Amino acid sequence: MTLEVTISTPEKTYPATQADEIILSTNSGQMGVLTDHAPVITGLDVGVMLMRQQREWKSFALNTGYAFIKENRVLVQVTDAEAASEINATEAEQAYEKALRDNENASDTKQKLEAKIVLKRAKARFQAVQAVA
């Protein structure tokens, strides 16, 4: 038995995929999901979702949203999602390095908050690409 995983954003819905295991970045830390998981609704933080199919792992950079888990179905609804295969690794690394610099150089509260948000997203994209490299 496997999990049926669907990722949905306002612009795109990825086709339902069968997976043996997924790992989500929730608001309270990472959460693993295997078959026959208890029903749950959880908030998702910006981060990487890992999905194992047999011995192969796939990764997605996710923005904030929710995951609904029930009866071996996982519906991930987020504001934005990118499969690692859709991300240019070089651009993701450059964006992450720039976001690190911008975060360090932010001077006022507004700049620091904006820089932190950009950094989280850039880090998730970079980690998603590295997870499958």
GROMACS elastic network, one bead per residue, 0.5 to 0.9 nm:
[ bonds ]
;  ai    aj funct       b0    kb
    1    20     6  0.78902   500
    1    35     6  0.68183   500
    1    36     6  0.88125   500
    1    72     6  0.84094   500
    2    18     6  0.60173   500
    2    19     6  0.55903   500
    2    20     6  0.51166   500
    2    21     6  0.79347   500
    2    34     6  0.80358   500
    2    35     6  0.59074   500
    2    36     6  0.89016   500
    2    72     6  0.69132   500
    2    73     6  0.88622   500
    3    17     6  0.79873   500
    3    18     6  0.55103   500
    3    19     6  0.50788   500
    3    20     6  0.60277   500
    3    21     6  0.71689   500
    3    22     6  0.85637   500
    3    33     6  0.86579   500
    3    34     6  0.72709   500
    3    35     6  0.58351   500
    3    36     6  0.85046   500
    3    71     6  0.85527   500
    3    73     6  0.56048   500
    3    74     6  0.69002   500
    4    16     6  0.61917   500
    4    17     6  0.55928   500
    4    19     6  0.64475   500
    4    20     6  0.89654   500
    4    72     6  0.62617   500
    4    74     6  0.60277   500
    4    75     6  0.82934   500
    5    15     6  0.84264   500
    5    16     6  0.53913   500
    5    17     6  0.51282   500
    5    18     6  0.61819   500
    5    19     6  0.68802   500
    5    22     6  0.87191   500
    5    51     6  0.88440   500
    5    72     6  0.85505   500
    5    73     6  0.60686   500
    5    75     6  0.60286   500
    5    76     6  0.75444   500
    6    13     6  0.74086   500
    6    14     6  0.62492   500
    6    15     6  0.63282   500
    6    17     6  0.64813   500
    6    73     6  0.80622   500
    6    74     6  0.62960   500
    6    76     6  0.60553   500
    6    77     6  0.83812   500
    7    12     6  0.84113   500
    7    13     6  0.58566   500
    7    14     6  0.53708   500
    7    15     6  0.76012   500
    7    16     6  0.75322   500
    7    74     6  0.83954   500
    7    75     6  0.60937   500
    7    77     6  0.60427   500
    7    78     6  0.76380   500
    7    81     6  0.77447   500
    8    11     6  0.80301   500
    8    12     6  0.60309   500
    8    14     6  0.63174   500
    8    15     6  0.89606   500
    8    75     6  0.75320   500
    8    76     6  0.60686   500
    8    78     6  0.63881   500
    8    79     6  0.83266   500
    8    80     6  0.82709   500
    8    81     6  0.79182   500
    9    12     6  0.51579   500
    9    13     6  0.60304   500
    9    14     6  0.86238   500
    9    76     6  0.84882   500
    9    77     6  0.59234   500
    9    78     6  0.52763   500
    9    79     6  0.53674   500
    9    80     6  0.55387   500
    9    81     6  0.67729   500
   10    13     6  0.79961   500
   10    77     6  0.85817   500
   10    78     6  0.79058   500
   10    79     6  0.64871   500
   10    80     6  0.75964   500
   11    79     6  0.86995   500
   11    80     6  0.80990   500
   12    80     6  0.86218   500
   12    81     6  0.85510   500
   13    16     6  0.86356   500
   14    17     6  0.82814   500
   18    53     6  0.70869   500
   19    22     6  0.71311   500
   19    34     6  0.88011   500
   19    51     6  0.63448   500
   19    52     6  0.56513   500
   19    54     6  0.76060   500
   20    33     6  0.87077   500
   20    34     6  0.65089   500
   20    35     6  0.70614   500
   20    51     6  0.76406   500
   20    52     6  0.56196   500
   20    53     6  0.54793   500
   20    54     6  0.65627   500
   21    32     6  0.71889   500
   21    33     6  0.56930   500
   21    35     6  0.73473   500
   21    50     6  0.82078   500
   21    51     6  0.58766   500
   21    52     6  0.51490   500
   21    53     6  0.72920   500
   21    54     6  0.89792   500
   22    31     6  0.82684   500
   22    32     6  0.57933   500
   22    33     6  0.52665   500
   22    34     6  0.69089   500
   22    49     6  0.69743   500
   22    50     6  0.54398   500
   22    52     6  0.61456   500
   23    30     6  0.66245   500
   23    31     6  0.55391   500
   23    33     6  0.62565   500
   23    48     6  0.81878   500
   23    49     6  0.55639   500
   23    50     6  0.50469   500
   23    51     6  0.65378   500
   23    52     6  0.87161   500
   24    29     6  0.83054   500
   24    30     6  0.55446   500
   24    31     6  0.52077   500
   24    32     6  0.64163   500
   24    33     6  0.80096   500
   24    44     6  0.73644   500
   24    45     6  0.87002   500
   24    47     6  0.79461   500
   24    48     6  0.68388   500
   24    50     6  0.68087   500
   24    51     6  0.88480   500
   24    67     6  0.85462   500
   25    28     6  0.80137   500
   25    29     6  0.58822   500
   25    31     6  0.65199   500
   25    43     6  0.87871   500
   25    44     6  0.58465   500
   25    45     6  0.56765   500
   25    46     6  0.70380   500
   25    47     6  0.55467   500
   25    48     6  0.62739   500
   25    49     6  0.64817   500
   25    62     6  0.85782   500
   26    29     6  0.51243   500
   26    30     6  0.56615   500
   26    31     6  0.66310   500
   26    42     6  0.67219   500
   26    43     6  0.56730   500
   26    45     6  0.51237   500
   26    46     6  0.82372   500
   26    47     6  0.83763   500
   26    64     6  0.89246   500
   26    66     6  0.84412   500
   26    67     6  0.87292   500
   27    30     6  0.82407   500
   27    42     6  0.78084   500
   27    43     6  0.56925   500
   27    44     6  0.54570   500
   27    45     6  0.50902   500
   27    46     6  0.86848   500
   28    31     6  0.85695   500
   28    43     6  0.84215   500
   28    44     6  0.86094   500
   28    45     6  0.84402   500
   29    45     6  0.85013   500
   33    36     6  0.86335   500
   33    37     6  0.62611   500
   33    69     6  0.85928   500
   33    74     6  0.89081   500
   34    37     6  0.58161   500
   34    72     6  0.81273   500
   35    71     6  0.83040   500
   35    72     6  0.55985   500
   35    73     6  0.88003   500
   36    39     6  0.87177   500
   36    70     6  0.82694   500
   36    71     6  0.65837   500
   36    72     6  0.58041   500
   37    40     6  0.83780   500
   37    69     6  0.74905   500
   37    70     6  0.73383   500
   37    71     6  0.75784   500
   37    72     6  0.69136   500
   38    69     6  0.75124   500
   38    70     6  0.68633   500
   38    71     6  0.80317   500
   39    68     6  0.76932   500
   39    69     6  0.52258   500
   39    71     6  0.71460   500
   39    72     6  0.88507   500
   40    67     6  0.79748   500
   40    68     6  0.60532   500
   40    69     6  0.52221   500
   40    70     6  0.67852   500
   41    66     6  0.69127   500
   41    67     6  0.56864   500
   41    69     6  0.63148   500
   41    70     6  0.87688   500
   42    65     6  0.86409   500
   42    66     6  0.55962   500
   42    67     6  0.53869   500
   42    68     6  0.67629   500
   42    69     6  0.85257   500
   43    64     6  0.75870   500
   43    65     6  0.59198   500
   43    67     6  0.64957   500
   44    47     6  0.81590   500
   44    62     6  0.83014   500
   44    63     6  0.76988   500
   44    64     6  0.52699   500
   44    65     6  0.50335   500
   44    66     6  0.51488   500
   44    67     6  0.67973   500
   44    76     6  0.87170   500
   44    77     6  0.89235   500
   44    78     6  0.78544   500
   45    48     6  0.89860   500
   45    62     6  0.78124   500
   45    63     6  0.65720   500
   45    65     6  0.70155   500
   45    66     6  0.85842   500
   46    61     6  0.76799   500
   46    62     6  0.56139   500
   46    64     6  0.51581   500
   46    65     6  0.84312   500
   46   117     6  0.89560   500
   46   120     6  0.65539   500
   46   121     6  0.63179   500
   46   124     6  0.68313   500
   47    60     6  0.83641   500
   47    61     6  0.58633   500
   47    62     6  0.54751   500
   47    63     6  0.66853   500
   47    64     6  0.82551   500
   47   120     6  0.74273   500
   47   121     6  0.72006   500
   47   123     6  0.77786   500
   47   125     6  0.79199   500
   47   127     6  0.83234   500
   47   128     6  0.83469   500
   48    59     6  0.65538   500
   48    60     6  0.55641   500
   48    62     6  0.58900   500
   48    63     6  0.87678   500
   48   124     6  0.56030   500
   48   125     6  0.76285   500
   48   127     6  0.69771   500
   48   128     6  0.57959   500
   48   131     6  0.89161   500
   49    58     6  0.83230   500
   49    59     6  0.55953   500
   49    60     6  0.51676   500
   49    61     6  0.64903   500
   49    62     6  0.68349   500
   49   128     6  0.78936   500
   50    57     6  0.65735   500
   50    58     6  0.57964   500
   50    60     6  0.66002   500
   50   128     6  0.82246   500
   50   131     6  0.82065   500
   51    56     6  0.83020   500
   51    57     6  0.55269   500
   51    58     6  0.51571   500
   51    59     6  0.61602   500
   51    60     6  0.83278   500
   52    55     6  0.66204   500
   52    56     6  0.56522   500
   52    58     6  0.63699   500
   52    59     6  0.87910   500
   53    56     6  0.52931   500
   53    57     6  0.62666   500
   53    58     6  0.78269   500
   54    57     6  0.81602   500
   56   132     6  0.89350   500
   57   131     6  0.80533   500
   57   132     6  0.67952   500
   58    83     6  0.78510   500
   58    84     6  0.73716   500
   58    85     6  0.87250   500
   58   128     6  0.85208   500
   58   131     6  0.77904   500
   58   132     6  0.63689   500
   59    82     6  0.86408   500
   59    83     6  0.61263   500
   59    84     6  0.55988   500
   59    85     6  0.84383   500
   59   127     6  0.87698   500
   59   128     6  0.53386   500
   59   129     6  0.74328   500
   59   131     6  0.65751   500
   59   132     6  0.67265   500
   60    81     6  0.65352   500
   60    82     6  0.53973   500
   60    84     6  0.54872   500
   60    85     6  0.86126   500
   60   124     6  0.84911   500
   60   125     6  0.78604   500
   60   128     6  0.57237   500
   60   129     6  0.83363   500
   61    80     6  0.82302   500
   61    81     6  0.56187   500
   61    82     6  0.52193   500
   61    83     6  0.64423   500
   61    84     6  0.70330   500
   61   121     6  0.79729   500
   61   124     6  0.53754   500
   61   125     6  0.51373   500
   61   126     6  0.83625   500
   61   127     6  0.78885   500
   61   128     6  0.55924   500
   61   129     6  0.85312   500
   62    65     6  0.83393   500
   62    78     6  0.67771   500
   62    79     6  0.78974   500
   62    80     6  0.59622   500
   62    82     6  0.66780   500
   62    83     6  0.87630   500
   62   121     6  0.81589   500
   62   124     6  0.72857   500
   62   125     6  0.81666   500
   63    78     6  0.58884   500
   63    79     6  0.57013   500
   63    80     6  0.51235   500
   63    81     6  0.62864   500
   63   121     6  0.71308   500
   63   124     6  0.85715   500
   64    77     6  0.84697   500
   64    78     6  0.54487   500
   64    79     6  0.59935   500
   64    80     6  0.75574   500
   65    76     6  0.75139   500
   65    77     6  0.55514   500
   65    79     6  0.61679   500
   65    80     6  0.86006   500
   66    75     6  0.81943   500
   66    76     6  0.59764   500
   66    77     6  0.53348   500
   66    78     6  0.62887   500
   67    74     6  0.67129   500
   67    75     6  0.55758   500
   67    77     6  0.62016   500
   67    78     6  0.83146   500
   68    73     6  0.79186   500
   68    74     6  0.56485   500
   68    75     6  0.50947   500
   68    76     6  0.64978   500
   68    77     6  0.82072   500
   69    72     6  0.69573   500
   69    73     6  0.57393   500
   69    75     6  0.65659   500
   69    76     6  0.86938   500
   70    73     6  0.53872   500
   70    74     6  0.66984   500
   70    75     6  0.88208   500
   71    74     6  0.84276   500
   77    80     6  0.86067   500
   78    81     6  0.68128   500
   82    85     6  0.80396   500
   82    86     6  0.62439   500
   82    87     6  0.70025   500
   82   125     6  0.78299   500
   82   128     6  0.87545   500
   83    86     6  0.53261   500
   83    87     6  0.69283   500
   83   125     6  0.89940   500
   83   128     6  0.77562   500
   83   129     6  0.85512   500
   84    87     6  0.52654   500
   84    88     6  0.82527   500
   84    89     6  0.85437   500
   84   125     6  0.75534   500
   84   126     6  0.88159   500
   84   127     6  0.89319   500
   84   128     6  0.54421   500
   84   130     6  0.84395   500
   84   131     6  0.83008   500
   84   132     6  0.73072   500
   85    88     6  0.78798   500
   85   129     6  0.75354   500
   85   132     6  0.87148   500
   87    90     6  0.88321   500
   87    91     6  0.79727   500
   87    92     6  0.70029   500
   87   125     6  0.72919   500
   87   126     6  0.85343   500
   87   128     6  0.84961   500
   87   129     6  0.68700   500
   88    91     6  0.54248   500
   88    92     6  0.60974   500
   88    93     6  0.87115   500
   88   129     6  0.80320   500
   89    92     6  0.50778   500
   89    93     6  0.61920   500
   89    94     6  0.86593   500
   89   125     6  0.86359   500
   89   126     6  0.70209   500
   89   129     6  0.60428   500
   89   130     6  0.79998   500
   90    93     6  0.52235   500
   90    94     6  0.62368   500
   90    95     6  0.85966   500
   90   126     6  0.89536   500
   91    94     6  0.50924   500
   91    95     6  0.60052   500
   91    96     6  0.84791   500
   91   126     6  0.88069   500
   92    95     6  0.51324   500
   92    96     6  0.60991   500
   92    97     6  0.86564   500
   92   122     6  0.67308   500
   92   123     6  0.82129   500
   92   125     6  0.61256   500
   92   126     6  0.51167   500
   92   127     6  0.88857   500
   92   129     6  0.79291   500
   93    96     6  0.50863   500
   93    97     6  0.62095   500
   93    98     6  0.86171   500
   93   122     6  0.81082   500
   93   123     6  0.84445   500
   93   125     6  0.84576   500
   93   126     6  0.57255   500
   94    97     6  0.51501   500
   94    98     6  0.61365   500
   94    99     6  0.85114   500
   95    98     6  0.51026   500
   95    99     6  0.60188   500
   95   100     6  0.85858   500
   95   119     6  0.86028   500
   95   122     6  0.60781   500
   95   123     6  0.85360   500
   95   126     6  0.83808   500
   96    99     6  0.50226   500
   96   100     6  0.61874   500
   96   101     6  0.87459   500
   96   118     6  0.87455   500
   96   119     6  0.65983   500
   96   120     6  0.87873   500
   96   121     6  0.84713   500
   96   123     6  0.56628   500
   96   124     6  0.88960   500
   96   125     6  0.82149   500
   96   126     6  0.66840   500
   97   100     6  0.50950   500
   97   101     6  0.64053   500
   97   102     6  0.86931   500
   97   119     6  0.88545   500
   97   122     6  0.85457   500
   97   123     6  0.89218   500
   98   101     6  0.51277   500
   98   102     6  0.60930   500
   98   103     6  0.84749   500
   98   119     6  0.85641   500
   99   102     6  0.50020   500
   99   103     6  0.59456   500
   99   104     6  0.85487   500
   99   115     6  0.67833   500
   99   116     6  0.81375   500
   99   118     6  0.63763   500
   99   120     6  0.86188   500
   99   122     6  0.68637   500
   99   123     6  0.84536   500
  100   103     6  0.51280   500
  100   104     6  0.62816   500
  100   105     6  0.87056   500
  100   115     6  0.83132   500
  100   116     6  0.87363   500
  100   119     6  0.63143   500
  100   122     6  0.89964   500
  100   123     6  0.89862   500
  101   104     6  0.51346   500
  101   105     6  0.61613   500
  101   106     6  0.86310   500
  102   105     6  0.50704   500
  102   106     6  0.60090   500
  102   111     6  0.88405   500
  102   112     6  0.86502   500
  102   115     6  0.61930   500
  102   116     6  0.88277   500
  102   119     6  0.83854   500
  103   106     6  0.53643   500
  103   107     6  0.89191   500
  103   111     6  0.81268   500
  103   112     6  0.63393   500
  103   113     6  0.87125   500
  103   114     6  0.84681   500
  103   116     6  0.61217   500
  103   118     6  0.85147   500
  103   119     6  0.70351   500
  104   107     6  0.84316   500
  104   112     6  0.83918   500
  104   115     6  0.85514   500
  105   111     6  0.88997   500
  105   112     6  0.84226   500
  106   109     6  0.80502   500
  106   110     6  0.85330   500
  106   111     6  0.52503   500
  106   112     6  0.50534   500
  106   113     6  0.86664   500
  106   114     6  0.88465   500
  106   115     6  0.69259   500
  107   110     6  0.84053   500
  107   111     6  0.63387   500
  107   112     6  0.65953   500
  108   111     6  0.53863   500
  108   112     6  0.61506   500
  108   113     6  0.87040   500
  109   112     6  0.51022   500
  109   113     6  0.61745   500
  109   114     6  0.86468   500
  110   113     6  0.52109   500
  110   114     6  0.61915   500
  110   115     6  0.84710   500
  111   114     6  0.51832   500
  111   115     6  0.58864   500
  111   116     6  0.84209   500
  112   115     6  0.51049   500
  112   116     6  0.60355   500
  112   117     6  0.86994   500
  113   116     6  0.51680   500
  113   117     6  0.64091   500
  113   118     6  0.88229   500
  114   117     6  0.52435   500
  114   118     6  0.63358   500
  114   119     6  0.85760   500
  115   118     6  0.51552   500
  115   119     6  0.59803   500
  115   120     6  0.86298   500
  116   120     6  0.61900   500
  116   121     6  0.87646   500
  117   120     6  0.52613   500
  117   121     6  0.64952   500
  117   122     6  0.87153   500
  118   121     6  0.53185   500
  118   122     6  0.61163   500
  118   123     6  0.85117   500
  119   122     6  0.50762   500
  119   123     6  0.59151   500
  119   124     6  0.85134   500
  120   123     6  0.51608   500
  120   124     6  0.62173   500
  120   125     6  0.87926   500
  121   124     6  0.51369   500
  121   125     6  0.63540   500
  121   126     6  0.86890   500
  122   125     6  0.52309   500
  122   126     6  0.61958   500
  122   127     6  0.85770   500
  123   126     6  0.50951   500
  123   127     6  0.59856   500
  123   128     6  0.84617   500
  124   127     6  0.51247   500
  124   128     6  0.60209   500
  124   129     6  0.86968   500
  125   128     6  0.51588   500
  125   129     6  0.64560   500
  125   130     6  0.87714   500
  126   129     6  0.53402   500
  126   130     6  0.62923   500
  126   131     6  0.86925   500
  127   131     6  0.59666   500
  127   132     6  0.89226   500
  128   131     6  0.52013   500
  128   132     6  0.70084   500
  128   133     6  0.89803   500
  129   132     6  0.58070   500
  129   133     6  0.63595   500
  130   133     6  0.50153   500
